[in-house]
Amino acid sequence: MTTPSFQLTTLSQSSLQDYVDCAQRFKLRYLDRLSYPALETEPTLENEKHQQEGEYFHRLVQQHLIGIPAEQIARFANTPNLGRWWENFQNAKELTGLRGRDRSGLYPEATLSAPLGKYRLLAKYDLIAIENGKALIYDWKTYRRRPRDEWLSARMQTRVYRALLVNAGAHWNNGRAFEPEQIEMIYWFADFPNEPARFAYTSAQFKRDWELLTKLADEIDSAASYPLTEDRQKCLYCTYRSYCERGIRAGDMDQAEAEMEAESLFDINFEQIGEIAF
Ligand code: SF4
């Protein structure tokens, strides 16, 4: 076991998810900062393009939310995926309230952080919308499949984003921390525009989440070893599988679900951009 080269100061939903999924992946990615030795999925080019389009779609929505007219944005939605996602964004019934309102109370690409044990917990939100005493967290997903609500509910992103808004969002609530009951998280799927996943929040869930996050931060701080996951399914799409001698060829993305693990790895880039810039 080599000594980690980097002193980690921040944690995010991505790094915590990696830690929960596989402590070794966490170490390689965040402590050793090992660059990607293997491609995540096959077919490679198609997935890379999908990922880039997903990032671009986020930019288009962000530009629109800060006031660029939809007609102007539409000109840039110039691939089949982007065109479809943008049209879905424009027409989704679920987003009517967002589109038809003025921009005050909309905070696209907001970054929040708060102390968590010896670290700072950091999150970059696609959009936080404050309306009628509620704080709605929106997250845009360009997944090819609509994941199960149970899977999303257990993700670190769902836990971190809501809990951190309670602990660090007071400036949007007249200086008082939001009650968990004021918060809701909404995943909107660009390819499934009328099937968003909504997760309300309660004080009991917040307590459970923050205790878990604190426990994970303490564990990470005192970790003496970073075992490889026993769930080899998680290695199928992992970039480090050749390093860990858990296969060279990637799993085929079209192969059944193999869970949403592979798709969710695409989210990492946004988080890492946030972590580096912060
Ligand atoms: S290949 Fe498997 S064991 Fe190695 S880091 Fe990835 S998930 Fe963990």
Boltz pocket constraint, residues with backbone or C-beta under 6 A from the ligand:
constraints:
  - pocket:
      binder: B
      contacts: [[A, 21], [A, 22], [A, 23], [A, 24], [A, 25], [A, 26], [A, 28], [A, 227], [A, 228], [A, 229], [A, 231], [A, 232], [A, 234], [A, 235], [A, 238], [A, 239], [A, 240], [A, 241], [A, 242], [A, 244], [A, 246]]
      max_distance: 6.0
